[in-house]
């Protein structure tokens, strides 16, 4: 992999990790177009870069959650409840990720599978925008709601099934307010990405290179910009446009798989 390819993949990862279009699916497609073989350590490094981006963007929320947990210990604090809901949602994500990791990782070499899951992402977004009713603030979101969202995130380990798309769609379908749905989706990505990266830490360390660092920087910068853009977009309009994009990307995947 040359420097230009690593930067391209970094930008692809950064933009698509937080937009509901599946970063894993786009990495598979982009790698195919660039003639590159699967590179799990590199892909995990790019995910760590987007983890840095989301932590930087939501540093205020993260600090308030930690303050509510470890300093104030006020169970009535909205940020304490937000932290608990993130923990509850992370449980099914971890269970599904550990149980089905090998099955889903085997699909990363299948563009047909990527196409199917991109189509499914589009369908979920359309359903959420059609039937979701934004009425629940943080105080009204139940632990069951959070658990359901965590299941959705766990399933998003499949290439082409967008993590942000599934979690935002699930959040809207259980009735969460739109802006809260987006914040919750992004905050929920932190333990998910961190947990997945821990198991590949040794591979990442052994494969550090200038190309990997360039991809990391590109993913971190583009990821931060993607969060900034999406946060402003979802407040003003629905996200069906991303569903149509997923349908188009799914068709491209099927074409490339031939």
C-alpha positions as a Markdown table, in Angstrom:
| # | Residue | x | y | z |
|---|---|---|---|---|
| 1 | Unk | 0.0 | 0.0 | 0.0 |
| 2 | Unk | 1.4 | 3.4 | -1.0 |
| 3 | Unk | 0.9 | 6.7 | 0.8 |
| 4 | Unk | -1.8 | 8.0 | -1.5 |
| 5 | Unk | -3.9 | 4.8 | -1.1 |
| 6 | Unk | -3.6 | 5.0 | 2.7 |
| 7 | Unk | -4.8 | 8.6 | 2.8 |
| 8 | Unk | -7.7 | 7.8 | 0.5 |
| 9 | Unk | -8.8 | 4.9 | 2.7 |
| 10 | Unk | -8.4 | 7.1 | 5.8 |
| 11 | Unk | -10.6 | 9.8 | 4.3 |
| 12 | Unk | -13.2 | 7.1 | 3.3 |
| 13 | Unk | -13.2 | 5.7 | 6.8 |
| 14 | Unk | -13.5 | 9.1 | 8.5 |
| 15 | Unk | -16.4 | 10.3 | 6.3 |
| 16 | Unk | -18.3 | 7.0 | 6.4 |
| 17 | Unk | -17.8 | 6.0 | 10.0 |
| 18 | Unk | -20.3 | 8.6 | 11.3 |
| 19 | Unk | -22.5 | 9.1 | 8.2 |
| 20 | Unk | -25.0 | 6.2 | 8.0 |
| 21 | Unk | -23.5 | 4.6 | 5.0 |
| 22 | Unk | -21.2 | 1.9 | 6.5 |
| 23 | Unk | -17.4 | 2.6 | 6.8 |
| 24 | Unk | -16.6 | -1.1 | 6.7 |
| 25 | Unk | -18.5 | -1.6 | 3.5 |
| 26 | Unk | -16.9 | 1.4 | 1.9 |
| 27 | Unk | -13.4 | 0.3 | 2.9 |
| 28 | Unk | -14.1 | -3.1 | 1.2 |
| 29 | Unk | -15.3 | -1.3 | -2.0 |
| 30 | Unk | -12.4 | 1.3 | -1.9 |
| 31 | Unk | -9.8 | -1.5 | -1.4 |
| 32 | Unk | -11.3 | -3.4 | -4.3 |
| 33 | Unk | -11.1 | -0.3 | -6.6 |
| 34 | Unk | -7.5 | 0.4 | -5.5 |
| 35 | Unk | -6.5 | -3.3 | -6.0 |
| 36 | Unk | -5.6 | -3.8 | -2.4 |
| 37 | Unk | -6.1 | -7.0 | -0.3 |
| 38 | Unk | -7.9 | -7.0 | 3.0 |
| 39 | Unk | -5.8 | -5.5 | 5.8 |
| 40 | Unk | -7.4 | -5.9 | 9.2 |
| 41 | Unk | -4.7 | -4.1 | 11.3 |
| 42 | Unk | -4.8 | -1.1 | 9.0 |
| 43 | Unk | -8.7 | -1.0 | 9.1 |
| 44 | Unk | -8.6 | -1.2 | 12.9 |
| 45 | Unk | -6.1 | 1.6 | 13.0 |
| 46 | Unk | -8.5 | 3.8 | 11.0 |
| 47 | Unk | -11.3 | 2.9 | 13.4 |
| 48 | Unk | -9.1 | 4.1 | 16.3 |
| 49 | Unk | -8.6 | 7.4 | 14.4 |
| 50 | Unk | -12.4 | 7.9 | 14.3 |
| 51 | Unk | -12.5 | 7.0 | 18.0 |
| 52 | Unk | -10.1 | 9.9 | 18.6 |
| 53 | Unk | -12.4 | 12.1 | 16.4 |
| 54 | Unk | -15.6 | 11.3 | 18.4 |
| 55 | Unk | -13.8 | 11.7 | 21.7 |
| 56 | Unk | -12.5 | 15.1 | 20.7 |
| 57 | Unk | -15.9 | 16.3 | 19.4 |
| 58 | Unk | -17.8 | 15.0 | 22.5 |
| 59 | Unk | -15.2 | 15.7 | 25.1 |
| 60 | Unk | -17.6 | 17.9 | 27.0 |
| 61 | Unk | -20.2 | 15.1 | 27.3 |
| 62 | Unk | -17.6 | 12.5 | 28.2 |
| 63 | Unk | -16.2 | 14.7 | 31.0 |
| 64 | Unk | -19.7 | 15.4 | 32.4 |
| 65 | Unk | -20.5 | 11.6 | 32.3 |
| 66 | Unk | -17.3 | 10.8 | 34.2 |
| 67 | Unk | -17.9 | 13.7 | 36.7 |
| 68 | Unk | -21.5 | 12.4 | 37.3 |
| 69 | Unk | -20.1 | 8.8 | 37.8 |
| 70 | Unk | -17.0 | 9.3 | 39.9 |
| 71 | Unk | -17.2 | 12.7 | 41.5 |
| 72 | Unk | -20.9 | 13.7 | 42.1 |
| 73 | Unk | -22.3 | 10.2 | 42.1 |
| 74 | Unk | -25.7 | 11.8 | 41.5 |
| 75 | Unk | -28.0 | 9.1 | 40.0 |
| 76 | Unk | -30.5 | 11.8 | 39.1 |
| 77 | Unk | -28.0 | 13.7 | 36.9 |
| 78 | Unk | -29.0 | 13.3 | 33.2 |
| 79 | Unk | -25.3 | 12.6 | 32.3 |
| 80 | Unk | -25.2 | 9.8 | 34.9 |
| 81 | Unk | -28.3 | 8.2 | 33.2 |
| 82 | Unk | -26.7 | 8.8 | 29.8 |
| 83 | Unk | -23.6 | 6.9 | 30.9 |
| 84 | Unk | -25.7 | 4.0 | 32.3 |
| 85 | Unk | -27.6 | 3.7 | 29.1 |
| 86 | Unk | -24.3 | 3.6 | 27.1 |
| 87 | Unk | -23.1 | 0.7 | 29.4 |
| 88 | Unk | -26.4 | -1.2 | 29.0 |
| 89 | Unk | -26.3 | -0.8 | 25.2 |
| 90 | Unk | -22.7 | -2.0 | 25.2 |
| 91 | Unk | -23.5 | -5.3 | 26.7 |
| 92 | Unk | -25.4 | -6.9 | 23.8 |
| 93 | Unk | -22.9 | -5.3 | 21.4 |
| 94 | Unk | -20.1 | -7.1 | 23.1 |
| 95 | Unk | -21.9 | -10.4 | 23.3 |
| 96 | Unk | -22.8 | -10.3 | 19.6 |
| 97 | Unk | -19.3 | -9.1 | 18.6 |
| 98 | Unk | -17.5 | -11.8 | 20.5 |
| 99 | Unk | -19.9 | -14.6 | 19.4 |
| 100 | Unk | -20.2 | -13.8 | 15.7 |
| 101 | Unk | -16.9 | -12.0 | 15.0 |
| 102 | Unk | -15.4 | -14.8 | 12.9 |
| 103 | Unk | -18.5 | -15.2 | 10.8 |
| 104 | Unk | -18.8 | -11.5 | 10.0 |
| 105 | Unk | -15.1 | -11.1 | 9.4 |
| 106 | Unk | -15.3 | -13.8 | 6.7 |
| 107 | Unk | -17.8 | -11.7 | 4.8 |
| 108 | Unk | -15.3 | -8.8 | 4.4 |
| 109 | Unk | -14.0 | -10.5 | 1.3 |
| 110 | Unk | -17.5 | -10.7 | -0.3 |
| 111 | Unk | -18.7 | -7.7 | -2.2 |
| 112 | Unk | -22.1 | -9.4 | -2.6 |
| 113 | Unk | -22.5 | -9.6 | 1.1 |
| 114 | Unk | -21.5 | -5.9 | 1.4 |
| 115 | Unk | -24.1 | -5.0 | -1.2 |
| 116 | Unk | -26.8 | -6.9 | 0.7 |
| 117 | Unk | -26.0 | -5.2 | 4.0 |
| 118 | Unk | -25.8 | -1.8 | 2.4 |
| 119 | Unk | -29.3 | -2.4 | 1.1 |
| 120 | Unk | -30.5 | -3.4 | 4.5 |
| 121 | Unk | -29.0 | -0.2 | 6.0 |
| 122 | Unk | -31.0 | 1.8 | 3.5 |
| 123 | Unk | -34.2 | 0.0 | 4.4 |
| 124 | Unk | -33.6 | 0.5 | 8.1 |
| 125 | Unk | -33.1 | 4.3 | 7.6 |
| 126 | Unk | -36.3 | 4.5 | 5.6 |
| 127 | Unk | -38.3 | 2.6 | 8.2 |
| 128 | Unk | -36.9 | 4.8 | 11.0 |
| 129 | Unk | -37.7 | 8.1 | 9.2 |
| 130 | Unk | -41.2 | 6.8 | 8.3 |
| 131 | Unk | -42.2 | 5.3 | 11.6 |
| 132 | Unk | -39.9 | 6.8 | 14.3 |
| 133 | Unk | -41.6 | 9.2 | 16.6 |
| 134 | Unk | -39.1 | 11.6 | 18.3 |
| 135 | Unk | -40.7 | 12.1 | 21.8 |
| 136 | Unk | -38.3 | 10.7 | 24.4 |
| 137 | Unk | -35.7 | 12.8 | 26.1 |
| 138 | Unk | -32.9 | 11.2 | 28.2 |
| 139 | Unk | -35.1 | 10.8 | 31.2 |
| 140 | Unk | -37.7 | 8.8 | 29.3 |
| 141 | Unk | -35.4 | 6.4 | 27.4 |
| 142 | Unk | -35.6 | 3.0 | 29.1 |
| 143 | Unk | -33.0 | 0.4 | 29.7 |
| 144 | Unk | -34.9 | -1.8 | 27.2 |
| 145 | Unk | -34.7 | 0.9 | 24.6 |
| 146 | Unk | -30.9 | 1.1 | 25.2 |
| 147 | Unk | -30.5 | -2.7 | 25.0 |
| 148 | Unk | -32.4 | -2.8 | 21.7 |
| 149 | Unk | -30.0 | -0.1 | 20.3 |
| 150 | Unk | -27.1 | -2.2 | 21.6 |
| 151 | Unk | -28.3 | -5.2 | 19.7 |
| 152 | Unk | -28.5 | -3.1 | 16.5 |
| 153 | Unk | -24.9 | -2.0 | 17.0 |
| 154 | Unk | -23.7 | -5.5 | 17.6 |
| 155 | Unk | -25.3 | -6.6 | 14.3 |
| 156 | Unk | -23.4 | -3.8 | 12.5 |
| 157 | Unk | -20.2 | -5.7 | 12.7 |
| 158 | Unk | -21.4 | -7.1 | 9.4 |
| 159 | Unk | -19.6 | -5.3 | 6.5 |
| 160 | Unk | -22.0 | -2.9 | 4.8 |
| 161 | Unk | -24.4 | -2.7 | 7.7 |
| 162 | Unk | -23.7 | 0.9 | 9.0 |
| 163 | Unk | -23.1 | 1.1 | 12.7 |
| 164 | Unk | -24.3 | 4.7 | 12.9 |
| 165 | Unk | -27.2 | 3.9 | 10.5 |
| 166 | Unk | -28.4 | 1.0 | 12.6 |
| 167 | Unk | -28.0 | 2.7 | 16.0 |
| 168 | Unk | -29.6 | 5.9 | 14.8 |
| 169 | Unk | -32.5 | 4.1 | 13.2 |
| 170 | Unk | -33.0 | 1.9 | 16.2 |
| 171 | Unk | -33.0 | 5.0 | 18.4 |
| 172 | Unk | -35.6 | 6.8 | 16.3 |
| 173 | Unk | -37.8 | 3.6 | 16.2 |
| 174 | Unk | -37.8 | 3.4 | 20.0 |
| 175 | Unk | -38.9 | 7.0 | 20.1 |
| 176 | Unk | -35.7 | 8.9 | 21.0 |
| 177 | Unk | -35.4 | 12.5 | 20.2 |
| 178 | Unk | -33.4 | 13.1 | 16.9 |
| 179 | Unk | -30.5 | 15.1 | 18.4 |
| 180 | Unk | -30.3 | 12.7 | 21.3 |
| 181 | Unk | -30.3 | 9.7 | 19.0 |
| 182 | Unk | -27.3 | 11.1 | 17.2 |
| 183 | Unk | -25.4 | 11.9 | 20.4 |
| 184 | Unk | -26.2 | 8.5 | 21.8 |
| 185 | Unk | -25.0 | 6.7 | 18.6 |
| 186 | Unk | -21.7 | 8.6 | 18.6 |
| 187 | Unk | -21.1 | 8.1 | 22.3 |
| 188 | Unk | -22.0 | 4.4 | 22.0 |
| 189 | Unk | -19.3 | 4.0 | 19.4 |
| 190 | Unk | -16.6 | 4.7 | 21.9 |
| 191 | Unk | -16.7 | 1.5 | 23.9 |
| 192 | Unk | -17.5 | -0.5 | 20.8 |
| 193 | Unk | -14.5 | 0.7 | 18.8 |
| 194 | Unk | -12.2 | 0.6 | 21.9 |
| 195 | Unk | -13.3 | -3.0 | 22.7 |
| 196 | Unk | -12.8 | -4.2 | 19.2 |
| 197 | Unk | -9.4 | -2.6 | 18.9 |
| 198 | Unk | -8.0 | -4.1 | 22.1 |
| 199 | Unk | -8.1 | -7.6 | 20.5 |
| 200 | Unk | -6.0 | -6.4 | 17.5 |
| 201 | Unk | -3.6 | -4.1 | 19.5 |
| 202 | Unk | -0.6 | -6.5 | 19.0 |
| 203 | Unk | -1.2 | -6.7 | 15.3 |
| 204 | Unk | -1.4 | -3.0 | 15.0 |
| 205 | Unk | 1.8 | -2.4 | 16.9 |
| 206 | Unk | 3.7 | -5.0 | 14.7 |
| 207 | Unk | 2.4 | -3.3 | 11.5 |
| 208 | Unk | 3.1 | 0.4 | 12.3 |
| 209 | Unk | 4.3 | 2.2 | 9.2 |
| 210 | Unk | 4.3 | 5.7 | 7.6 |
| 211 | Unk | 1.3 | 4.7 | 5.5 |
| 212 | Unk | -0.6 | 3.6 | 8.6 |
| 213 | Unk | 0.1 | 6.9 | 10.3 |
| 214 | Unk | -1.0 | 8.9 | 7.3 |
| 215 | Unk | -4.2 | 6.9 | 7.1 |
| 216 | Unk | -4.8 | 7.5 | 10.8 |
| 217 | Unk | -4.4 | 11.3 | 10.5 |
| 218 | Unk | -6.6 | 11.4 | 7.4 |
| 219 | Unk | -9.3 | 9.4 | 9.2 |
| 220 | Unk | -9.2 | 11.5 | 12.4 |
| 221 | Unk | -9.6 | 14.8 | 10.5 |
| 222 | Unk | -12.2 | 13.7 | 8.1 |
| 223 | Unk | -14.1 | 11.9 | 10.9 |
| 224 | Unk | -14.3 | 15.1 | 13.0 |
| 225 | Unk | -15.6 | 17.0 | 10.0 |
| 226 | Unk | -18.2 | 14.3 | 9.3 |
| 227 | Unk | -19.5 | 14.5 | 12.9 |
| 228 | Unk | -19.7 | 18.3 | 12.6 |
| 229 | Unk | -21.6 | 18.0 | 9.3 |
| 230 | Unk | -24.0 | 15.3 | 10.4 |
| 231 | Unk | -24.9 | 16.9 | 13.7 |
| 232 | Unk | -26.1 | 20.0 | 11.9 |
| 233 | Unk | -27.9 | 18.0 | 9.1 |
| 234 | Unk | -30.0 | 15.8 | 11.3 |
| 235 | Unk | -31.5 | 18.7 | 13.2 |
| 236 | Unk | -32.9 | 20.3 | 10.0 |
| 237 | Unk | -33.9 | 17.4 | 7.8 |
| 238 | Unk | -34.4 | 13.7 | 7.7 |
| 239 | Unk | -31.7 | 11.3 | 6.6 |
| 240 | Unk | -33.4 | 9.4 | 3.8 |
| 241 | Unk | -30.9 | 10.8 | 1.4 |
| 242 | Unk | -28.4 | 8.4 | 2.9 |
| 243 | Unk | -30.8 | 5.5 | 2.4 |
| 244 | Unk | -30.9 | 6.2 | -1.3 |
| 245 | Unk | -27.1 | 6.5 | -1.3 |
| 246 | Unk | -26.8 | 3.0 | 0.4 |
| 247 | Unk | -29.1 | 1.5 | -2.2 |
| 248 | Unk | -26.9 | 3.0 | -5.0 |
| 249 | Unk | -23.7 | 1.8 | -3.2 |
| 250 | Unk | -25.3 | -1.7 | -2.8 |
| 251 | Unk | -25.9 | -1.9 | -6.5 |
| 252 | Unk | -22.3 | -0.9 | -7.2 |
| 253 | Unk | -21.1 | -3.6 | -4.8 |
| 254 | Unk | -23.2 | -6.2 | -6.7 |
| 255 | Unk | -21.7 | -5.0 | -10.0 |
| 256 | Unk | -18.1 | -5.2 | -8.7 |
| 257 | Unk | -18.8 | -8.6 | -7.3 |
| 258 | Unk | -19.4 | -10.0 | -10.8 |
